[in-house]
Amino acid sequence: MTRTHLGQTSTLPASPDAAVLDYPPNPRSGALYMARFSVPEFTSLCPVTGQPDFAHLVIDYVPDATIVESKSLKLFLGSFRNHAAFHEDCTVGIGQRLFAEMKPHWLRIGGYWYPRGGIPIDVFWQSGPPPEGVWVPDQGVPGYRGRG
């Protein structure tokens, strides 16, 4: 496996399209398990106003032959900082890219976006039903309640 980032000095990619994700071999190939990445400080830009948007992303996946290397994922997600896209495009696009490149048994992403204009937007995508027998816990991010 070629390692683009792990053990190397890496800079933040200029865009999500320029980001390279690393997929090392699954060290527990043959075991059915779920891995989770929680990203509580995800940022992108509104494509209309250029204002920053903030989200808490939760990525769950059941690996097959490969896993996603966390440093490359961090750099990929960080490249959205100056990327202008709607919440739906960011959330679904991240999930679809990871699924297409890593080819896990299953993947889901929850994008819990903080309010702008008084409206929080939550976006969810998954590749299909989870494999039978895999423990899939709740993503644990409470719905936005405002000043309660």
C-alpha positions in Angstrom: 0.0 0.0 0.0 1.3 3.5 -0.9 1.0 5.8 2.1 0.3 9.4 1.1 0.0 10.9 4.5 0.8 8.5 7.4 4.3 9.2 8.6 4.7 12.0 6.1 4.4 15.8 6.4 1.1 16.7 4.8 -0.6 20.0 4.0 -4.3 20.7 3.8 -5.5 19.9 0.3 -6.8 23.0 -1.7 -10.1 21.3 -2.3 -12.0 18.0 -1.6 -11.3 16.9 -5.2 -7.6 17.4 -4.7 -7.6 15.4 -1.5 -6.1 11.9 -1.6 -7.5 9.3 0.8 -5.5 6.4 2.0 -7.0 2.9 2.4 -4.8 0.4 4.2 -5.7 -3.2 4.4 -8.2 -4.1 7.1 -6.2 -5.6 10.0 -9.3 -7.6 11.0 -10.4 -8.7 7.6 -13.1 -11.4 7.9 -14.4 -9.9 11.2 -17.7 -8.1 10.9 -17.4 -4.9 12.9 -18.4 -1.2 12.7 -16.0 1.7 13.0 -17.0 5.3 13.7 -15.5 8.7 13.1 -17.0 11.7 14.9 -16.2 15.1 13.5 -17.7 17.7 15.8 -16.0 20.7 14.1 -16.6 20.2 10.4 -16.7 23.5 8.4 -17.6 24.5 4.8 -18.9 27.6 3.1 -22.4 28.5 2.0 -22.3 28.5 -1.9 -24.7 31.6 -2.0 -23.4 33.9 0.7 -19.8 32.6 1.3 -20.6 32.5 5.1 -19.1 29.6 7.1 -21.3 26.6 7.9 -20.6 24.3 10.8 -21.6 20.7 11.4 -21.0 17.7 13.5 -20.5 14.7 11.2 -20.7 11.1 12.3 -19.4 8.5 9.8 -20.1 4.8 10.5 -18.8 2.0 8.3 -18.4 -1.8 8.2 -15.1 -2.4 6.5 -14.4 -5.1 4.0 -10.8 -5.4 2.6 -9.7 -1.9 3.5 -10.2 0.8 6.1 -9.8 4.6 5.7 -6.7 6.0 7.3 -7.7 8.7 9.8 -5.0 11.3 8.9 -6.0 11.2 5.3 -9.7 11.5 6.3 -8.9 14.5 8.6 -7.1 16.3 5.7 -10.0 15.4 3.3 -12.6 16.8 5.7 -10.5 19.8 6.4 -10.3 20.6 2.7 -14.0 21.6 2.9 -13.1 24.6 5.0 -12.9 26.8 1.8 -15.3 24.7 -0.3 -18.7 26.2 -1.1 -21.5 23.6 -1.2 -24.9 23.1 0.3 -25.2 20.9 3.4 -26.8 18.1 1.4 -24.0 18.1 -1.2 -21.2 18.0 1.5 -22.8 15.3 3.6 -23.9 13.0 0.8 -20.8 13.6 -1.3 -18.5 12.6 1.6 -20.4 9.4 2.1 -20.6 8.5 -1.5 -16.9 9.1 -2.1 -15.8 7.0 0.9 -18.2 4.3 -0.2 -17.0 4.3 -3.8 -13.3 4.3 -3.0 -13.1 2.1 0.1 -15.8 -0.3 -0.9 -16.9 -1.2 2.7 -19.8 -3.6 3.3 -21.8 -0.7 4.5 -21.5 3.1 5.3 -23.7 5.8 6.7 -23.1 9.4 7.4 -25.1 11.8 9.6 -24.5 15.5 9.0 -25.9 17.5 12.0 -25.6 21.1 10.7 -25.8 24.0 13.1 -28.5 26.6 12.4 -28.1 29.5 10.0 -31.1 31.7 9.4 -32.7 30.0 12.4 -33.1 26.6 10.7 -30.9 23.6 11.6 -30.5 21.1 8.8 -29.7 17.4 9.4 -28.7 15.3 6.4 -28.4 11.5 6.4 -27.1 9.0 3.8 -26.4 5.3 3.9 -25.3 2.8 1.3 -28.1 0.4 2.1 -29.2 -1.7 5.1 -26.4 -2.6 7.5 -25.1 -6.2 7.4 -27.0 -8.6 9.7 -25.4 -9.2 13.0 -23.5 -5.9 13.1 -24.1 -3.7 16.2 -25.1 -0.2 14.9 -25.5 2.2 17.8 -27.4 5.4 17.6 -25.1 8.2 16.4 -25.6 10.0 19.7 -26.0 13.6 18.4 -29.0 15.2 20.0 -31.4 17.2 17.7 -30.9 21.0 17.9 -33.0 22.5 20.7 -32.0 26.2 20.6 -32.5 28.1 23.8 -34.9 25.6 25.1 
